[in-house]
Amino acid sequence: MEQKPSKVKGKKQIKIDYKSPVTLYQYISEGGKISPARITGLKHSEQRTLRNAVKKARRLSLIPSSAGAYDDFGYPEQISATPFEID
């Protein structure tokens, strides 16, 4: 039986490894969520490998694990409503 040619021509093979946070950051949104396969364009098995690599990297603290670590919108600190004096 002959294999069908790939529908995606020239798709670059990437190596998904938990030890490479730079590669994993490409597939993590600003909120810290792993991007779905329909956005990343990965096959089911590749998406599963990506998911496992991200989870393992989070357990080893190579990438942040909580959404608070990704919250970098530059909000100013809240000022207390209690009055203060200026010297």
C-alpha positions as CSV (number, residue, x, y, z in Angstrom):
1,M,0.0,0.0,0.0
2,E,1.4,3.4,-1.0
3,Q,1.5,6.3,1.5
4,K,-0.5,9.4,0.6
5,P,1.6,12.6,0.2
6,S,1.4,15.0,3.1
7,K,-1.2,17.8,2.7
8,V,1.1,20.3,4.2
9,K,4.0,20.8,1.9
10,G,7.3,22.0,3.4
11,K,6.1,21.7,7.0
12,K,9.2,22.0,9.2
13,Q,9.8,19.3,11.7
14,I,10.4,20.6,15.1
15,K,11.9,18.7,18.0
16,I,9.7,19.1,21.1
17,D,11.8,18.7,24.2
18,Y,11.1,19.6,27.8
19,K,14.6,20.9,28.2
20,S,14.1,23.7,25.6
21,P,11.9,26.4,27.2
22,V,12.4,28.7,24.2
23,T,10.7,26.2,21.9
24,L,7.9,25.5,24.4
25,Y,7.2,29.3,24.8
26,Q,6.1,29.4,21.2
27,Y,3.2,27.1,22.0
28,I,2.1,28.8,25.3
29,S,-0.3,31.8,25.3
30,E,0.2,34.9,27.4
31,G,-2.1,33.5,30.0
32,G,0.0,30.4,30.4
33,K,-2.3,28.0,28.5
34,I,-1.0,25.5,25.9
35,S,-2.3,26.5,22.5
36,P,-4.8,24.0,20.9
37,A,-3.8,21.9,17.9
38,R,-6.1,23.8,15.6
39,I,-3.9,26.9,16.2
40,T,-0.5,25.3,16.4
41,G,-1.1,23.1,13.4
42,L,0.4,20.0,15.1
43,K,-0.9,16.5,14.6
44,H,-2.6,14.7,17.5
45,S,0.6,12.8,18.5
46,E,2.7,15.9,18.3
47,Q,0.3,17.9,20.4
48,R,0.3,15.1,23.0
49,T,4.1,15.2,23.0
50,L,4.0,19.0,23.4
51,R,1.5,18.7,26.3
52,N,3.7,16.2,28.1
53,A,6.8,18.3,27.5
54,V,5.2,21.5,28.9
55,K,3.9,19.7,31.9
56,K,7.3,18.1,32.6
57,A,9.0,21.5,32.2
58,R,6.6,23.1,34.6
59,R,7.2,20.4,37.2
60,L,11.0,21.0,36.9
61,S,10.4,24.8,37.1
62,L,11.9,25.5,33.7
63,I,8.9,27.5,32.8
64,P,6.3,29.2,35.1
65,S,3.4,27.0,36.2
66,S,0.9,29.6,37.4
67,A,-1.0,32.2,35.4
68,G,0.1,34.9,37.8
69,A,3.7,34.5,36.5
70,Y,2.4,35.4,33.0
71,D,0.4,38.4,34.2
72,D,2.8,41.2,33.0
73,F,0.4,43.9,31.9
74,G,2.1,46.6,33.9
75,Y,-0.8,47.5,36.1
76,P,0.1,50.3,38.6
77,E,0.0,49.3,42.2
78,Q,-3.1,50.3,44.1
79,I,-2.9,53.3,46.3
80,S,-4.3,53.2,49.8
81,A,-7.4,55.4,50.4
82,T,-6.1,56.5,53.8
83,P,-4.9,60.1,53.9
84,F,-1.2,60.9,54.2
85,E,0.9,64.0,54.9
86,I,3.5,65.5,52.7
87,D,6.4,67.2,54.6
